[in-house]
Amino acid sequence: MSCRATHCSEKIQKYLGITLLPQAGVALGMAAEAAELSDGHMVRNVVLFSVLVYELVGPTLTKFSLTAAGEIEPEGRTSARTANKPEAPVTLD
């Protein structure tokens, strides 16, 4: 709804939700608070497992979404042994 209110493009409206999956900080805080409750250990275990799944799958889905929305361009395969070289000289003009 915020994308529509700010008149974002249709692609951004379509793929923004998927990019928010790997946000785990709030869930980890909730799991820590839930562990202090009487039956909170089960809640903590479920939340931690869901955080694990989201953190494994989330970055891949985020890259897919950003590429599909046209916000980033895929680089292709790169090697860690060779330095990335710019195609044209970089200027600060």
N, CA, C and O atoms as a Tinker XYZ file with bonds, in Angstrom:
   372  protein
     1  N      0.824000   -1.193000    0.000000    73     2
     2  CA     0.000000    0.000000    0.000000    64     1     3
     3  C      0.867000    1.254000    0.000000    63     2     4     5
     4  O      0.496000    2.271000   -0.587000    81     3
     5  N      2.043000    1.180000    0.672000    73     3     6
     6  CA     2.907000    2.357000    0.683000    64     5     7
     7  C      3.499000    2.630000   -0.690000    63     6     8     9
     8  O      3.728000    3.787000   -1.041000    81     7
     9  N      3.753000    1.584000   -1.474000    73     7    10
    10  CA     4.260000    1.779000   -2.839000    64     9    11
    11  C      3.217000    2.478000   -3.702000    63    10    12    13
    12  O      3.554000    3.349000   -4.503000    81    11
    13  N      1.979000    2.108000   -3.544000    73    11    14
    14  CA     0.923000    2.769000   -4.317000    64    13    15
    15  C      0.752000    4.216000   -3.872000    63    14    16    17
    16  O      0.518000    5.097000   -4.700000    81    15
    17  N      0.865000    4.465000   -2.582000    73    15    18
    18  CA     0.707000    5.826000   -2.071000    64    17    19
    19  C      1.829000    6.740000   -2.558000    63    18    20    21
    20  O      1.618000    7.937000   -2.757000    81    19
    21  N      3.040000    6.164000   -2.753000    73    19    22
    22  CA     4.163000    6.968000   -3.215000    64    21    23
    23  C      4.367000    6.873000   -4.714000    63    22    24    25
    24  O      5.365000    7.368000   -5.238000    81    23
    25  N      3.425000    6.236000   -5.415000    73    23    26
    26  CA     3.421000    6.125000   -6.877000    64    25    27
    27  C      4.675000    5.439000   -7.418000    63    26    28    29
    28  O      5.269000    5.904000   -8.391000    81    27
    29  N      5.076000    4.339000   -6.791000    73    27    30
    30  CA     6.199000    3.544000   -7.295000    64    29    31
    31  C      5.757000    2.782000   -8.537000    63    30    32    33
    32  O      4.564000    2.642000   -8.803000    81    31
    33  N      6.723000    2.298000   -9.283000    73    31    34
    34  CA     6.395000    1.553000  -10.499000    64    33    35
    35  C      5.726000    0.222000  -10.146000    63    34    36    37
    36  O      5.815000   -0.253000   -9.014000    81    35
    37  N      5.063000   -0.361000  -11.129000    73    35    38
    38  CA     4.364000   -1.631000  -10.917000    64    37    39
    39  C      5.334000   -2.748000  -10.534000    63    38    40    41
    40  O      5.001000   -3.604000   -9.715000    81    39
    41  N      6.533000   -2.742000  -11.123000    73    39    42
    42  CA     7.514000   -3.781000  -10.788000    64    41    43
    43  C      7.916000   -3.704000   -9.327000    63    42    44    45
    44  O      8.022000   -4.733000   -8.659000    81    43
    45  N      8.138000   -2.516000   -8.828000    73    43    46
    46  CA     8.519000   -2.369000   -7.421000    64    45    47
    47  C      7.360000   -2.787000   -6.521000    63    46    48    49
    48  O      7.581000   -3.443000   -5.502000    81    47
    49  N      6.141000   -2.424000   -6.875000    73    47    50
    50  CA     4.988000   -2.841000   -6.092000    64    49    51
    51  C      4.874000   -4.357000   -6.046000    63    50    52    53
    52  O      4.488000   -4.924000   -5.024000    81    51
    53  N      5.205000   -5.007000   -7.141000    73    51    54
    54  CA     5.063000   -6.457000   -7.229000    64    53    55
    55  C      6.117000   -7.196000   -6.406000    63    54    56    57
    56  O      5.808000   -8.218000   -5.792000    81    55
    57  N      7.353000   -6.699000   -6.382000    73    55    58
    58  CA     8.453000   -7.464000   -5.789000    64    57    59
    59  C      8.952000   -6.938000   -4.451000    63    58    60    61
    60  O      9.877000   -7.527000   -3.892000    81    59
    61  N      8.395000   -5.875000   -3.914000    73    59    62
    62  CA     8.906000   -5.319000   -2.671000    64    61    63
    63  C      8.719000   -6.263000   -1.482000    63    62    64    65
    64  O      9.604000   -6.355000   -0.632000    81    63
    65  N      7.605000   -6.954000   -1.406000    73    63    66
    66  CA     7.339000   -7.832000   -0.265000    64    65    67
    67  C      8.354000   -8.947000   -0.093000    63    66    68    69
    68  O      8.721000   -9.289000    1.032000    81    67
    69  N      8.807000   -9.511000   -1.194000    73    67    70
    70  CA     9.772000  -10.609000   -1.122000    64    69    71
    71  C     11.109000  -10.111000   -0.584000    63    70    72    73
    72  O     11.811000  -10.851000    0.105000    81    71
    73  N     11.467000   -8.876000   -0.887000    73    71    74
    74  CA    12.755000   -8.363000   -0.431000    64    73    75
    75  C     12.797000   -8.143000    1.077000    63    74    76    77
    76  O     13.878000   -7.941000    1.631000    81    75
    77  N     11.674000   -8.175000    1.744000    73    75    78
    78  CA    11.641000   -7.964000    3.188000    64    77    79
    79  C     11.762000   -9.255000    3.987000    63    78    80    81
    80  O     11.726000   -9.209000    5.217000    81    79
    81  N     11.904000  -10.394000    3.338000    73    79    82
    82  CA    11.992000  -11.669000    4.048000    64    81    83
    83  C     13.202000  -11.810000    4.968000    63    82    84    85
    84  O     13.029000  -12.281000    6.092000    81    83
    85  N     14.404000  -11.434000    4.567000    73    83    86
    86  CA    15.543000  -11.708000    5.456000    64    85    87
    87  C     15.706000  -10.717000    6.608000    63    86    88    89
    88  O     16.838000  -10.442000    7.008000    81    87
    89  N     14.652000  -10.189000    7.139000    73    87    90
    90  CA    14.706000   -9.287000    8.282000    64    89    91
    91  C     14.450000  -10.099000    9.549000    63    90    92    93
    92  O     13.299000  -10.397000    9.869000    81    91
    93  N     15.508000  -10.459000   10.269000    73    91    94
    94  CA    15.354000  -11.390000   11.381000    64    93    95
    95  C     15.544000  -10.760000   12.757000    63    94    96    97
    96  O     15.293000  -11.426000   13.761000    81    95
    97  N     15.970000   -9.524000   12.842000    73    95    98
    98  CA    16.267000   -8.919000   14.133000    64    97    99
    99  C     15.086000   -8.875000   15.076000    63    98   100   101
   100  O     15.223000   -9.206000   16.254000    81    99
   101  N     13.948000   -8.480000   14.589000    73    99   102
   102  CA    12.748000   -8.401000   15.430000    64   101   103
   103  C     12.315000   -9.789000   15.884000    63   102   104   105
   104  O     11.905000   -9.971000   17.030000    81   103
   105  N     12.404000  -10.766000   14.985000    73   103   106
   106  CA    12.008000  -12.129000   15.343000    64   105   107
   107  C     12.930000  -12.710000   16.411000    63   106   108   109
   108  O     12.470000  -13.428000   17.300000    81   107
   109  N     14.216000  -12.409000   16.335000    73   107   110
   110  CA    15.137000  -12.914000   17.359000    64   109   111
   111  C     14.857000  -12.269000   18.716000    63   110   112   113
   112  O     14.940000  -12.934000   19.748000    81   111
   113  N     14.530000  -10.989000   18.717000    73   111   114
   114  CA    14.156000  -10.332000   19.967000    64   113   115
   115  C     12.885000  -10.906000   20.555000    63   114   116   117
   116  O     12.774000  -11.075000   21.769000    81   115
   117  N     11.916000  -11.210000   19.686000    73   115   118
   118  CA    10.680000  -11.815000   20.150000    64   117   119
   119  C     10.936000  -13.203000   20.725000    63   118   120   121
   120  O     10.330000  -13.586000   21.726000    81   119
   121  N     11.834000  -13.956000   20.089000    73   119   122
   122  CA    12.154000  -15.299000   20.580000    64   121   123
   123  C     12.815000  -15.233000   21.952000    63   122   124   125
   124  O     12.545000  -16.075000   22.808000    81   123
   125  N     13.667000  -14.255000   22.166000    73   123   126
   126  CA    14.323000  -14.110000   23.467000    64   125   127
   127  C     13.300000  -13.766000   24.552000    63   126   128   129
   128  O     13.380000  -14.283000   25.666000    81   127
   129  N     12.354000  -12.907000   24.234000    73   127   130
   130  CA    11.318000  -12.559000   25.212000    64   129   131
   131  C     10.374000  -13.737000   25.460000    63   130   132   133
   132  O      9.945000  -13.965000   26.592000    81   131
   133  N     10.052000  -14.480000   24.407000    73   131   134
   134  CA     9.138000  -15.620000   24.557000    64   133   135
   135  C      9.753000  -16.723000   25.388000    63   134   136   137
   136  O      9.030000  -17.460000   26.058000    81   135
   137  N     11.075000  -16.858000   25.364000    73   135   138
   138  CA    11.731000  -17.911000   26.144000    64   137   139
   139  C     11.561000  -17.697000   27.638000    63   138   140   141
   140  O     11.675000  -18.647000   28.411000    81   139
   141  N     11.291000  -16.473000   28.057000    73   139   142
   142  CA    11.107000  -16.184000   29.476000    64   141   143
   143  C      9.715000  -16.553000   29.981000    63   142   144   145
   144  O      9.503000  -16.602000   31.192000    81   143
   145  N      8.769000  -16.811000   29.092000    73   143   146
   146  CA     7.425000  -17.214000   29.499000    64   145   147
   147  C      7.436000  -18.657000   29.973000    63   146   148   149
   148  O      8.426000  -19.364000   29.787000    81   147
   149  N      6.339000  -19.103000   30.585000    73   147   150
   150  CA     6.291000  -20.470000   31.114000    64   149   151
   151  C      6.374000  -21.521000   30.012000    63   150   152   153
   152  O      7.107000  -22.499000   30.156000    81   151
   153  N      5.636000  -21.339000   28.907000    73   151   154
   154  CA     5.691000  -22.275000   27.786000    64   153   155
   155  C      6.405000  -21.653000   26.589000    63   154   156   157
   156  O      6.110000  -21.993000   25.444000    81   155
   157  N      7.323000  -20.763000   26.844000    73   155   158
   158  CA     7.958000  -20.012000   25.777000    64   157   159
   159  C      9.017000  -20.751000   24.999000    63   158   160   161
   160  O      9.436000  -20.289000   23.937000    81   159
   161  N      9.464000  -21.891000   25.501000    73   159   162
   162  CA    10.524000  -22.614000   24.805000    64   161   163
   163  C     10.056000  -23.150000   23.455000    63   162   164   165
   164  O     10.829000  -23.173000   22.497000    81   163
   165  N      8.817000  -23.573000   23.371000    73   163   166
   166  CA     8.292000  -24.057000   22.090000    64   165   167
   167  C      8.163000  -22.900000   21.098000    63   166   168   169
   168  O      8.494000  -23.041000   19.920000    81   167
   169  N      7.682000  -21.761000   21.583000    73   167   170
   170  CA     7.573000  -20.587000   20.715000    64   169   171
   171  C      8.953000  -20.174000   20.233000    63   170   172   173
   172  O      9.134000  -19.859000   19.057000    81   171
   173  N      9.929000  -20.173000   21.138000    73   171   174
   174  CA    11.291000  -19.812000   20.764000    64   173   175
   175  C     11.832000  -20.740000   19.693000    63   174   176   177
   176  O     12.461000  -20.283000   18.738000    81   175
   177  N     11.597000  -22.039000   19.840000    73   175   178
   178  CA    12.106000  -22.994000   18.862000    64   177   179
   179  C     11.470000  -22.795000   17.487000    63   178   180   181
   180  O     12.154000  -22.872000   16.467000    81   179
   181  N     10.178000  -22.542000   17.461000    73   179   182
   182  CA     9.490000  -22.320000   16.184000    64   181   183
   183  C      9.994000  -21.041000   15.526000    63   182   184   185
   184  O     10.247000  -21.023000   14.321000    81   183
   185  N     10.140000  -19.980000   16.299000    73   183   186
   186  CA    10.612000  -18.714000   15.743000    64   185   187
   187  C     12.044000  -18.847000   15.242000    63   186   188   189
   188  O     12.359000  -18.355000   14.159000    81   187
   189  N     12.906000  -19.489000   15.993000    73   187   190
   190  CA    14.291000  -19.654000   15.553000    64   189   191
   191  C     14.389000  -20.515000   14.295000    63   190   192   193
   192  O     15.226000  -20.252000   13.432000    81   191
   193  N     13.549000  -21.534000   14.183000    73   191   194
   194  CA    13.555000  -22.338000   12.967000    64   193   195
   195  C     13.070000  -21.528000   11.771000    63   194   196   197
   196  O     13.626000  -21.642000   10.679000    81   195
   197  N     12.044000  -20.717000   11.967000    73   195   198
   198  CA    11.565000  -19.900000   10.854000    64   197   199
   199  C     12.606000  -18.857000   10.453000    63   198   200   201
   200  O     12.757000  -18.560000    9.268000    81   199
   201  N     13.325000  -18.300000   11.426000    73   199   202
   202  CA    14.409000  -17.367000   11.112000    64   201   203
   203  C     15.489000  -18.072000   10.306000    63   202   204   205
   204  O     16.017000  -17.500000    9.352000    81   203
   205  N     15.821000  -19.286000   10.668000    73   203   206
   206  CA    16.817000  -20.060000    9.925000    64   205   207
   207  C     16.384000  -20.258000    8.475000    63   206   208   209
   208  O     17.178000  -20.059000    7.555000    81   207
   209  N     15.139000  -20.645000    8.273000    73   207   210
   210  CA    14.637000  -20.862000    6.911000    64   209   211
   211  C     14.646000  -19.557000    6.121000    63   210   212   213
   212  O     15.090000  -19.530000    4.973000    81   211
   213  N     14.161000  -18.481000    6.728000    73   211   214
   214  CA    14.115000  -17.195000    6.024000    64   213   215
   215  C     15.517000  -16.681000    5.706000    63   214   216   217
   216  O     15.730000  -16.095000    4.644000    81   215
   217  N     16.471000  -16.891000    6.606000    73   215   218
   218  CA    17.826000  -16.407000    6.356000    64   217   219
   219  C     18.555000  -17.266000    5.318000    63   218   220   221
   220  O     19.495000  -16.788000    4.683000    81   219
   221  N     18.148000  -18.499000    5.139000    73   219   222
   222  CA    18.739000  -19.325000    4.088000    64   221   223
   223  C     18.131000  -19.019000    2.723000    63   222   224   225
   224  O     18.845000  -18.979000    1.721000    81   223
   225  N     16.836000  -18.806000    2.677000    73   223   226
   226  CA    16.131000  -18.606000    1.417000    64   225   227
   227  C     16.008000  -17.126000    1.068000    63   226   228   229
   228  O     15.967000  -16.776000   -0.111000    81   227
   229  N     15.950000  -16.257000    2.065000    73   227   230
   230  CA    15.683000  -14.844000    1.860000    64   229   231
   231  C     16.646000  -14.109000    0.947000    63   230   232   233
   232  O     16.190000  -13.406000    0.045000    81   231
   233  N     17.965000  -14.232000    1.132000    73   231   234
   234  CA    18.879000  -13.502000    0.250000    64   233   235
   235  C     18.759000  -13.889000   -1.221000    63   234   236   237
   236  O     18.881000  -13.034000   -2.097000    81   235
   237  N     18.523000  -15.159000   -1.495000    73   235   238
   238  CA    18.341000  -15.600000   -2.876000    64   237   239
   239  C     17.072000  -14.999000   -3.464000    63   238   240   241
   240  O     17.078000  -14.515000   -4.596000    81   239
   241  N     15.988000  -15.028000   -2.704000    73   239   242
   242  CA    14.739000  -14.441000   -3.183000    64   241   243
   243  C     14.854000  -12.919000   -3.331000    63   242   244   245
   244  O     14.259000  -12.332000   -4.234000    81   243
   245  N     15.623000  -12.288000   -2.438000    73   243   246
   246  CA    15.830000  -10.843000   -2.548000    64   245   247
   247  C     16.579000  -10.503000   -3.820000    63   246   248   249
   248  O     16.208000   -9.561000   -4.520000    81   247
   249  N     17.635000  -11.256000   -4.134000    73   247   250
   250  CA    18.377000  -11.001000   -5.365000    64   249   251
   251  C     17.485000  -11.224000   -6.582000    63   250   252   253
   252  O     17.524000  -10.439000   -7.531000    81   251
   253  N     16.684000  -12.283000   -6.563000    73   251   254
   254  CA    15.756000  -12.532000   -7.665000    64   253   255
   255  C     14.769000  -11.380000   -7.831000    63   254   256   257
   256  O     14.511000  -10.934000   -8.948000    81   255
   257  N     14.221000  -10.904000   -6.721000    73   255   258
   258  CA    13.223000   -9.831000   -6.769000    64   257   259
   259  C     13.825000   -8.529000   -7.268000    63   258   260   261
   260  O     13.223000   -7.840000   -8.092000    81   259
   261  N     15.010000   -8.187000   -6.776000    73   259   262
   262  CA    15.649000   -6.947000   -7.215000    64   261   263
   263  C     16.037000   -7.007000   -8.689000    63   262   264   265
   264  O     15.962000   -6.001000   -9.394000    81   263
   265  N     16.449000   -8.177000   -9.152000    73   263   266
   266  CA    16.766000   -8.337000  -10.568000    64   265   267
   267  C     15.502000   -8.243000  -11.410000    63   266   268   269
   268  O     15.504000   -7.582000  -12.448000    81   267
   269  N     14.431000   -8.887000  -10.985000    73   267   270
   270  CA    13.175000   -8.863000  -11.737000    64   269   271
   271  C     12.564000   -7.465000  -11.764000    63   270   272   273
   272  O     11.930000   -7.086000  -12.748000    81   271
   273  N     12.750000   -6.696000  -10.690000    73   271   274
   274  CA    12.212000   -5.340000  -10.647000    64   273   275
   275  C     13.065000   -4.364000  -11.448000    63   274   276   277
   276  O     12.660000   -3.224000  -11.676000    81   275
   277  N     14.243000   -4.808000  -11.874000    73   275   278
   278  CA    15.114000   -3.943000  -12.653000    64   277   279
   279  C     15.962000   -3.009000  -11.822000    63   278   280   281
   280  O     16.520000   -2.049000  -12.354000    81   279
   281  N     16.073000   -3.263000  -10.534000    73   279   282
   282  CA    16.856000   -2.404000   -9.652000    64   281   283
   283  C     18.344000   -2.748000   -9.682000    63   282   284   285
   284  O     19.178000   -1.872000   -9.455000    81   283
   285  N     18.688000   -3.996000   -9.954000    73   283   286
   286  CA    20.079000   -4.404000  -10.087000    64   285   287
   287  C     20.235000   -5.207000  -11.364000    63   286   288   289
   288  O     19.265000   -5.751000  -11.891000    81   287
   289  N     21.461000   -5.277000  -11.857000    73   287   290
   290  CA    21.754000   -6.085000  -13.033000    64   289   291
   291  C     22.570000   -7.284000  -12.592000    63   290   292   293
   292  O     23.490000   -7.132000  -11.788000    81   291
   293  N     22.262000   -8.467000  -13.090000    73   291   294
   294  CA    23.050000   -9.636000  -12.704000    64   293   295
   295  C     24.476000   -9.503000  -13.226000    63   294   296   297
   296  O     24.693000   -9.069000  -14.357000    81   295
   297  N     25.440000   -9.878000  -12.399000    73   295   298
   298  CA    26.840000   -9.751000  -12.773000    64   297   299
   299  C     27.364000  -10.971000  -13.502000    63   298   300   301
   300  O     28.372000  -10.879000  -14.202000    81   299
   301  N     26.722000  -12.086000  -13.360000    73   299   302
   302  CA    27.262000  -13.314000  -13.919000    64   301   303
   303  C     28.228000  -13.937000  -12.932000    63   302   304   305
   304  O     28.302000  -13.532000  -11.772000    81   303
   305  N     28.950000  -14.904000  -13.394000    73   303   306
   306  CA    29.884000  -15.597000  -12.512000    64   305   307
   307  C     31.167000  -14.807000  -12.394000    63   306   308   309
   308  O     31.708000  -14.335000  -13.394000    81   307
   309  N     31.653000  -14.661000  -11.183000    73   307   310
   310  CA    32.929000  -14.001000  -10.942000    64   309   311
   311  C     33.803000  -14.922000  -10.112000    63   310   312   313
   312  O     33.304000  -15.806000   -9.416000    81   311
   313  N     35.081000  -14.716000  -10.187000    73   311   314
   314  CA    36.019000  -15.517000   -9.433000    64   313   315
   315  C     36.616000  -14.662000   -8.328000    63   314   316   317
   316  O     36.907000  -13.484000   -8.538000    81   315
   317  N     36.796000  -15.241000   -7.169000    73   315   318
   318  CA    37.397000  -14.519000   -6.061000    64   317   319
   319  C     38.899000  -14.357000   -6.261000    63   318   320   321
   320  O     39.534000  -13.561000   -5.570000    81   319
   321  N     39.471000  -15.105000   -7.200000    73   319   322
   322  CA    40.915000  -15.050000   -7.423000    64   321   323
   323  C     41.327000  -13.928000   -8.361000    63   322   324   325
   324  O     42.494000  -13.537000   -8.372000    81   323
   325  N     40.413000  -13.410000   -9.134000    73   323   326
   326  CA    40.747000  -12.310000  -10.038000    64   325   327
   327  C     39.948000  -11.080000   -9.629000    63   326   328   329
   328  O     38.786000  -11.175000   -9.232000    81   327
   329  N     40.587000   -9.942000   -9.733000    73   327   330
   330  CA    39.918000   -8.700000   -9.348000    64   329   331
   331  C     38.940000   -8.276000  -10.429000    63   330   332   333
   332  O     39.203000   -8.464000  -11.617000    81   331
   333  N     37.819000   -7.707000  -10.028000    73   331   334
   334  CA    36.868000   -7.147000  -10.972000    64   333   335
   335  C     37.436000   -5.860000  -11.538000    63   334   336   337
   336  O     37.860000   -4.985000  -10.783000    81   335
   337  N     37.449000   -5.736000  -12.839000    73   335   338
   338  CA    37.992000   -4.544000  -13.485000    64   337   339
   339  C     36.845000   -3.790000  -14.149000    63   338   340   341
   340  O     36.019000   -4.404000  -14.824000    81   339
   341  N     36.777000   -2.472000  -13.973000    73   339   342
   342  CA    35.717000   -1.708000  -14.637000    64   341   343
   343  C     35.929000   -1.720000  -16.138000    63   342   344   345
   344  O     37.063000   -1.798000  -16.611000    81   343
   345  N     34.845000   -1.644000  -16.880000    73   343   346
   346  CA    34.921000   -1.671000  -18.333000    64   345   347
   347  C     35.484000   -0.381000  -18.886000    63   346   348   349
   348  O     36.229000   -0.412000  -19.865000    81   347
   349  N     35.157000    0.739000  -18.298000    73   347   350
   350  CA    35.665000    2.024000  -18.741000    64   349   351
   351  C     36.321000    2.729000  -17.573000    63   350   352   353
   352  O     35.978000    2.451000  -16.424000    81   351
   353  N     37.255000    3.634000  -17.829000    73   351   354
   354  CA    37.868000    4.358000  -16.710000    64   353   355
   355  C     36.808000    5.140000  -15.926000    63   354   356   357
   356  O     35.893000    5.723000  -16.507000    81   355
   357  N     36.945000    5.139000  -14.638000    73   355   358
   358  CA    35.989000    5.812000  -13.764000    64   357   359
   359  C     36.452000    7.252000  -13.552000    63   358   360   361
   360  O     37.604000    7.491000  -13.190000    81   359
   361  N     35.556000    8.207000  -13.776000    73   359   362
   362  CA    35.864000    9.614000  -13.534000    64   361   363
   363  C     34.920000   10.171000  -12.500000    63   362   364   365
   364  O     33.833000    9.634000  -12.284000    81   363
   365  N     35.326000   11.234000  -11.868000    73   363   366
   366  CA    34.518000   11.847000  -10.812000    64   365   367
   367  C     33.775000   13.085000  -11.309000    63   366   368   369
   368  O     33.350000   13.904000  -10.496000    81   367
   369  N     33.610000   13.238000  -12.597000    73   367   370
   370  CA    32.915000   14.415000  -13.157000    64   369   371
   371  C     31.440000   14.308000  -12.969000    63   370   372
   372  O     30.699000   15.203000  -13.375000    81   371
